[in-house]
């Protein structure tokens, strides 16, 4: 599997790739030049005007003749003296663009303006993957020694295009970057409808749509660590009409960055929309020394002329191939100890859980919080963070005993860590108070009994990496690490950064995190990593290249998870969506749900369990074992590697929800249907399927029935045309009643 780390650009690999294909050179013709970035079905087209300014011309369905964009006049308000200014492709502050710029620089002499002129372009196929085309545009300030490069990477089959920017200070004196977006896009349509995703702890990725009117709508995060705790750095933009699943033009975007971000959607007085996305400039003025290069994270884009559904499938296919670790590798079924044991366990509690997990067919046992700390034992959340030594009282024979026991049960073993945090009651806080994020002359604000370690400091980066590396090196059979991060940034300040450069903290913290990830992945490439941050608080395409999966939410209530995963899987793929069956009443909501419903919801992602098996009765264990067998044999291959089709939204307020996964070859599919409220006795949903071969016939088999069939024609075959147009009547009408079907092409 080919992997592309979104926050990186490796110059050596680019130099190697230059020999493949060139289109233009850095000294090529500029005025009137057409810049065409394209995939199989999508085009971004720019032109360069007579003043050397790149102008945004087209973003949408691929153009066979992009040069035709210059045959018509699209100048804006030429009588007002700012021709093209509202359509600059890379707008800067002080050069005629009157809204939020992509770049704002204060030069060494105090000049606040930047005026860029196009210098040249080069385009080449990737040296290792001919599916990827790289485009590099070079612009230079007309007066000052400042060079800007814009990079587009186009993924042909997946119809994804990424954009990022680098800024180089070639002068003798430092400059200050004050705005540094990754991407800018321009649209001129009759209306714009923005779908974005927001929530809080245990209610992540709620989906909402709103029409954009004149003014600015901002989606952003200033939490520093938990990039998507309240707002996720992603969106879908439907033009000319509200968003639909199968119809209409939709643009989807997601920022590959795990720190503060900002996405601004400005509809101007002429009805045009300006979309700016990148790392948040809030409090983040960044000094750029002589010869220094600043690189922004990538902004990920796709376009669909077939509604939101195709936009999601484009992103999912791209993610499995390029933006997720081992995206072609099947994910294991996990039993996580947290809701089953919390902090209260010893060796026998854990080994008994492993025994039960193995008997049910679970493939991975993960020991969550509470296993470490001796002077300050981790018996609750107010002590021990930072002291990554095994608690001798709870686990006298240490991690090796647990790993060996897991192996004896034919399951793998994983462990939880929260290495960015420290409790005030810890040996680490006592020994290295200077490593804690802190403000001079201010009281430390403790939240969740935690403080934050300063990852801008290379010594702290070394400590964090070494702490994890020591655990994994001493226990090489550990197969899984759950990396948590449970608080935001307060006490902003670093004892490591110079006094006059404290505003670098927000960017450098995230860069420091990525450096640790880089080292960990290089040293332990076979260890599965899960990203967790109070649940789904660090869900972004900046973290995912280092991780195999994410914990979507600490809320395991299946009713809530239908909504959480509905929003999540608009942007992020099911293969990486940790979705667990938990006990009832649910620990977060107190809601009761049948075991079948809990499984049917969890099986629509990466199936796992979050409970104490010994609290299950014999009937529940038998059902769970059978459901896990079914997931392995029938469901997992389709859900984890198939294409998602959202059939009926839980937001429709009629009490139904349905999704389907189909293999790209359209030979197998899995259909999930959920009733999420009580209905009339004879009221049942009719679900129209999607993603099938209309001319083929599909045999329908209900799975996970638990003794009751929900489809009168179970086992019979229907044409794809019938299934997609007439649909199926699924006989579910009570709250938390559900059904799962497999469709097999005959």
N, C-alpha and C positions, 0 to 999 in steps of 0.2 A: 504494500500500500504506500502510495506517495503521500508525504506529509509536507504541508507548507505552514510554517509558524507565522501567524498573522502580524505579530509585532516586530518582525525582523526583516531585514533586507541584507543579504550576504553579497557584498560586492564581488568577491571572488567567483561565485557561481554565475553572476551576471557577465563578468568578463569572459568566462568560458563560453557562455551562451551567445556572445556577440557574433561568433563565426557562423551561426546558423542562417539567419535571415536578417537583412536590413531594409528598412523603408525610410529613406532620408538620412541625413547626417546632421550633426550639430551646426553645420554651416550651410544647411540647405536653404532653399527659398523660404522666406517667411511670409511676406505680404501675400494675401490671397490663398494661402496654403489651407488645405483641408486635412483635418486630423480625424481619422476614423478608427474607433475602438469597437470591436465587434466580436460577438459569439455566433453560434449557429443561427440564433433567432433574434438577437438584440444588437442595437447599434447605439453608441454615443458618438455624435458628430460635432466637432468644433471647427471654426474657421478662424483665420488670422486676418484682422482688418488692416487697412493701410497704415495704421499707427503702430502695428506690431502687437495689438492686443488680442488674445484668444477670446473668441465669442462663442457662447453656448448656442448651438443650433438645433440639436435633436437628441432626444433620449427616448427610445421606444423600440418598436418593431424594426428589425434589421432592414437597412436600405441597400438595395443593390447598386444604386448610383448616388453615393453620398455627396458627390460634387455638385449635384443639382440644388443643394441648399443655397447656393450663391446666385441662382437664376432669378430669385424673387427678392424683393427688398423687405428685410425685417428690421430695418433701423427703427429705433425707438425715439419718438419725439425729437426729430432732428432740428426743429425750429427753436428748441430750448437750449441747444448748445451742449447737450451731453449724449451725443449719439453713441449707442451701444452701451452706455455706462450701466444700465440696469441688467444687461445680459453678459457682462464680463464673466468668463468661465472661471477665473480665479481672482475674485475681487479683493483688493487691498484697501487699507485705510488711507485716505488722503489723496486718492487718484480719481475721484469722481464718483465712486460708488457710495451711496448714502445710507445703506443699511449695514447690518453686522457684517464685517469683512471676514474673509478667510484668513487673512494675515494682517497683523498690526505690529509694527516694529518701531521702537524708539532708537534712533541712530546715535552714535557717539557724540554728535554735536547738538543733540536735543531735537532734531527733526523728527516729527511724529509720523510723517508720510512715507509710503513706499509706492513706487511707480515702476511696474514691471513691464518689460518688453520681451516678446517671444524671441528666442535665439535658435531653437532647433528641436528636432525630434529624432528619435530612433525607435524602431520596432523590431522585435525578434521573437522567434519561437523559443520556448524553454529548451535548454540543452537536454533535459532528461524526460520531458513530457510534452509531446507535441500538441496536447490538448490545451496548453497554456500559451498565450501570447502576451508578451510584455511590451508596454509602451512607456517611454520616458520622454517627458517634455522639459526643456530647459528654458528658464526665464531669468533675466537679470535686471536689477534696478538700473534705471537710466543714468543715475549719478553715483550711487553709493556701491561699495564692493559687497553686494549681497546677491547670492545666487539661490534661486528656488527651483526645485525639481518636482514635477508631478509624475507620479507613477500609477499606471493602470495595469492590472493583471486581468486578462479576459479568459474565462474558462468556457471553452466552446460548447461542450456537450451539456453542461449544467446551466448555461445561460446566466452565469454570475460574473460580475465585474467588480473588482475592488479598486479603491483609490486611496492614495496617501500622498504625503508631501514631505520633502526635506528642505531645510533652510541652512545655508552655509554662510558663515561670516568670513569673508576673505579679507576684511580690513585689519588694521593694526590695533584697533581698540574694540572693546566689547560693545555689543548692542543688547537691547532688552526686547525679548519677544513677549507680547502682551495678548495677542490673539493668534491661535495656531490650529485652525481646523484641519481635518483630514480630507473633507469632501465638500463640494458645492454642486448643486443641481438647480436647474431653472425650468419652470413649466409655465405654459400659457394655455390654460383650458378654461372651460366655463365654470367649473366647480371642483372643489377638492374635499375629500372626506378622509380624515385621518383615523386609522385604527392604531391605538397604542395600548400598552400593557402596564398596569399599575396595581399596587396592593400594599400589604404590610406583612409582618410575620404571620405565617399560617394562612395567608390569603393572597399569595403571590400571583402575578401575571393575570390579574383580572382584565378581561378584554372590554374595551370601550371604543366607540366610534363617535366622532364629532365632525361637523362641517367647519371648514376654515373660512373665516371671514376676514375683512381687512384688519390688519394688525399682526401681532406676532404670538404664536403659540410655542412654548418652550417645554421640552421634556428634558429633565436634567437630574443629576445626582451630585451632591456635595459631601457624601458620607466618607469618602476616602478609601474605604476598604470594601464595603458591601455595595458594589456598583449598582445592583438591581433590587435593593431592598424595597424601595418604594416605587421607582420607575425603572422599567427595563430599557436598555439602550437599543431599542429596536422599534419598528413600526411597519405598517402597511398604508400606502397612500393610494386611494381609489380616485380616479379623475372622471369628471363629467357626470357621475352618479354615485350614490352610496355603494359601498363594497358588497360584492356578491361572491359566492364560492366558485361558480362555474363560468361567469360571464363578466365582461368589462375589463378595462385596463387597470392594472394594479402595479405599483412599484413597492418593493419591500426593501428595507434597509436595516442593517445591524452593525453597530460599532464593535470592533475587536479590541476592547480596552477594559481593564478590570479596575480602573480608578474613576475619578470624577469625570463625567461626560456632560455634553450639552448638545441637544438637537433643536434647532430653531427653524420654525416654519413661518415665513413672513409673506403674507399676501399684501401686495402693494396697491396703490391707488389705481393702477391699470388692470388689476385682476390677475397679475402674474404672481407666481409662487416661487420664492427663493428658499431653498432648503440647505441649511448649513449644519454639519455634524463633525464632532471631534472631541478630543479631551477638553474638559472644562477649563476656561482661562481664569475662573474665579480664584482669586488669591494666588495665582500661579505664574506671575511674571517670571520669565525664565531668562537668565543672563547667558549670552552666547559669546564665549571668548574668541580671540583670534584663531581662525582656522577650525573652529568647532562646528559640528554638524548636528542639527536637531531633527529627529525623525518623528513624525506623527504615527499613531496607530492606523490600521486600515479600516476603511469604511466598506462594508460589504453591500452590494446592490444586486437586485435582480428585477426583471420586468416580466409581466404576464399579460397577454391579451385574452386570457381565459380565466379571469377572476383570481381570488385569493388562493384557491386550492393549488393551482399550478405554481404560483409564487412560492408557497410552502414547499412543494415537492422539489422545486429547483434548489432551494436552500438546503433541504435535507440531503439530497443527492450529493451536493457539493460538500456538505459537512462530513458525510461519511467517507468521502474520498480525500478531502484536503484539510479539514478543520477540526478533526476529532482523532485522538490517538487510536490507532488500530481499528479504524472504522469498519473494516471488513471482517472483524473478528467477533464471534458470538459472545454475548455477555452472560455471566453466570447468575444463577439464582442465589440470592443472599438472605441470610438471617442475621439481622443486626440486633445487638443485645440491648439497645437503649430502652425502649419501652417495656422490654421484658424484665430488666434487672435494675435499670438506672445505676445509682452508685452502690447499691446494696448487693454485693456478690462476693463469693470466694471461689476457690478452684472447683469445688464440686458443683456449684450452681452453673458455672460455665461449661464444664465437661458434660453435665446432664443436658444442657441446652444443645450442645453439639451432637450428643447421641440422638436426641429427638429430631434435630434438624436433618441429620443423615438418614434417619429412618423414613422421613417424609420426602426425601429426594433433593433436599437443598444441597447446593454445591459449594457455598462459601459461608463461613461463620465470621462475623466481624465483631470484635470486642470494642465497644464504644467507650465513653468517658468513664473515669474512675479507677484506672489501673495503675496509676503512677503516684509519686510523692511519698517520702518517708518522714522527714522532719515536719513537713506540712502535708499530711496525707490527703489525697483527693477523695474525701468522703462526701463532699458537696461542692458547689461551684464557687466557694469563697477562698479556696486554698490550692496550692500545688501546681498551678499552671506555670510552666517554665522549667520544672524539675522533672525531666524525662527519665527518671529511674523507676524501675518496677517496685510497686508497693509490696514490701516483704511480708506484711501481715496478711494481706488478702491473697497474695500469690507467692507463697514461700518457695516454690520450685520455678518461679519466673515464667517468662514467655516461652522458653523452649518446651516446657512441659505441655503447655496449651497447644503449641504448634504440633508437637508429636501426637497428642491425643486427637487433634483434628485429622492428622494423616491416618491414624489408625481407624478413623471412621470414614475414610475415603472422601473427605471434604477438605477444602483449603481454608486458610486462616488469614484474617485481616485485622487491622487495628486502627483506632481513632487517634488523631492528634489535633492540637490547636496551637501550632508553633509560633504564630505571630503575636500571641497574647501572653500576659504574665499577671499572676495575682500578686497584690501587695504582700500577702502572706506566702512567700516562697523564698527559697534560697537564692534564686536568680535575682529577685528584686533586692535582696539584701546585699548580694555581691556586686551587682552591676546596676546601680540606680541610674547611671548615666546612659544606659541603653534604652531607657524608657522615653517615649515621646512625652515632651514636657515643655512648659512655657516658663521663661525666666520670671521670677518674682510673683508667680501665681500659684494658687493651691491646685494640686492635682485633682481632677475630677474623675472619680471612679464610677464606672457604670458596669453593672452585672458583676461587681467585685473584680473587675479586670482593668488592666492598663494595656497599652499597646507598645510593642517593641518597635524600635526605629530601624526600619529596613532600608533607609537611605545610607546607613552606616555599614560598610563592608565587614566590620567585625561582627556585627549582629547577623548579617547574612551568613557569615561563616558559622556562627553559633547555631543558627536555625538549621542550616544544611547538615552540620555535623551531628546535631541531636537526632535527626531523622536517619541519617546514614548509619550512625552507631546502632540504632535499633535494627535496621534492615540487614546490616552486615553481620551482626551477631546472630541474627535469625534469618538466614537466607531463604527459608521456606515461607516467610510471610509473603502472601500473594496479593495483598490489597491494603491500601491506605486511604482512610477517609480524612480529608484535610478540612477542618472547620475554621470558621472565623466569626466570632460572635459579638463583635462590637464595632462601632464606627470610630472615626478619628475625632478626638477632642484634644484639649491641651496642646494644640498645634504648635510644634517647635522641635528643633533637633539640636542636640549638643554636638553633633557631627558637622552639620552644615555651617558655613561661615555666617556670621551675624547678618551681613548684608544680602545673603542669598537664601534666607529662610523660606521664601516663596517657592523655591524649587521642590519643597517637600512633597507636594501632592503628586507631581510627576515622578520624582525620583523614588518615592515609596513603591509605586507600581513597577517601575523598572527593576528595583531591588527584588521584589517578589518574583518577577520573571527570571531573574538571574538564578535564584534558588531553584525554581522549577527546572530551568535548563540543566543545572548540575545534577539534580535528583533524577531526572529522566535519563540523562547520559549514564549515570552510575548504576541505576536500577531499571533498565528498560523493560523488564518483564513484569514489574509490579503494577497492578491496576490502581489508578488513582481516581478517587471521587472528589469533586469539588463541592463543598458545602459551606454555607455562610448564614447561620441562623436559618437554615433551610435553603431557599433559592436566592440568597442575597448576593451571590457572585456568579450569576448565570449570564455569560457573555462569551463572544467568540474570541476574546483575548485569553481567557483561561482554558477554554476547551481544547486547544491544540496540545495542552499538557495533560489532559485528563481523559479518561475513558467514559465518564458519566458524571451526572450532577444529581444532587438531592434536590428535587423540585420544591419541596416544602416540608416543614416539620408537621404540618397537618396531614394526618393519614386517614382522616374520615373520607370514605369513598365518595359520599355526596359532594364534599368540598373539592375533592381531587378531580372530579369530572370537570369542574370549572377551571381549576388551576391548570390541569393538563391540556384543556381545550386552548387556553391562551398560550401556554408554553410551547405547544407543538405547532403553533403558527410559524414559529421561527426556528425552533430547535428540535432535533430528531428524536423519535421514540426510543431508538436503541440506547440513547444516553440518559433517558428519563427514569431515574430511580423511583419505583412506585411499589409501595409495600402494603401487604395485608396486615392489619393490626387487630388488637383485641377489641372487644366491645364490653361495656360502652366505651366509645372512643375516648382516648386520654385527653384530647384537645377540646372536643365539642360535647362529650357526653351522649352523643347520638348512638342509637342502636341500629345495626345493619346485619342482615343475614350474611353468613360466611360466603355463600355463593356470590352475592353482590360485591363483597369485598374483593374476592378473587377476580371476578369479571372486570372490575375497574382496574385492578393492579396489573392484570395481564395485557392491558393495552399499552404498557410501557415495559421497562426492564423489571420483571417480576422479582419481588423480594418479600420477606416477612419481618415484622417489627413487633414481636410478642414473646411471651413465655410459653413454650410448648406444653409444659407440664400443667398449665391451666386449661388446656384444651381437653375435651372429653374424647373417648375412643372414636365416636362417630365423626367428630370434626377432624381428627387426625387421618382417618381413612379417606374422607372427602378431600382433604388437603393433599394427601399423597397422590390421589388420582388426578387432581387438578394440576399438580406440578408435572406429572407424567404427560398430561395432555398439552400443557404449555411447551414442554421440551420438544415433543414429537410433532405437534400440529401448528402451534401458534407462534412460537419464538422465531422460526425462520422467516415467517411472513411479516410479523410486526417489526422486527429489528432491521430487516433489509428491504421491506416493501415500501410502496408509495401510499401516503396518507390521503384519504378522501373524507372530508367532513360532511356528513350527510344531513344531520339535523342538530341545530345548536341548542344547548341547554339554556341559552339566553332568550330563546323564543317565548318563554313564559307559558308554554303549553304543557310542560312537564315531561318532555321526552328529550333524549339525546342519543345520537348514533354516529359512529365513525366506522371506517373500513380501511383495511390495509390490503393492497393488492401487489403481488410481485410484478416487477416491470414487464415480465414476459406474459402477464395476464393469464397465467395458468392456474394460479391459486390465489385465494383471498380469504380474509378473516373479517367477519362483520360483528360489531358490538352494538347492542341496543339496550338502553337503560330507561326505566321509568323512574322519575325522581319526584313524583307526587302521586297522591291517590286520584284515580279517575273513575268515571262511571263504569258500572259493572261490565258493560259490553263495548266499551271504548278501547280500541287498540290502534297503535300507530301503523301507518303504511310507509315503509321505508323504500325509497327509490335508490338503487345502488349506483355506483359509478366505477370507472376504471376497468371495465370488462371488455372483452371482445364481443361486439354485438352479434356476430355471426356464429359464435361458438355456443355450446351448451354446457351448463355447469350443474353438477350434482351438489345438493345442499345437505350438509350434515350438521346437526346441532351438537355442540360440544358442552361439556361441563353441566349436563342437564340436572344432576342431582335428583333423578327420578321423575322429573316433570318436563314434558315437551312444550315448547312455546311456539311451535310452527306446525300447522296441520299437514303440510306436505313434506315433512322431514324425510330425507332420503331420496327425494325425487329430483329430476333434472329439469332445468328451465333454460331458455335461450338468454344470452346476454342482453339482447334487445328487450325482452320482456322484463328482466330484472331491473334494467336501467330506466324503463319508461313506465311500466305498470307498477313495479315494486312488489314488496312482500308485506303481508300483514303479520306483524309479530305480536303474539298473544301475551303481552305484559301490560298490566294496568294498575298495579299496586305500587306504593312507594317502595323503593329499593328492590324492585323486581327487574331482572336482567336476563339477557340471552346472548349467546355467542354461537356463531355459525362458521363453518368452513365451506368454502366453495371450491370445487375441484373441476377443472376443465376436462371434458370427456373427449 
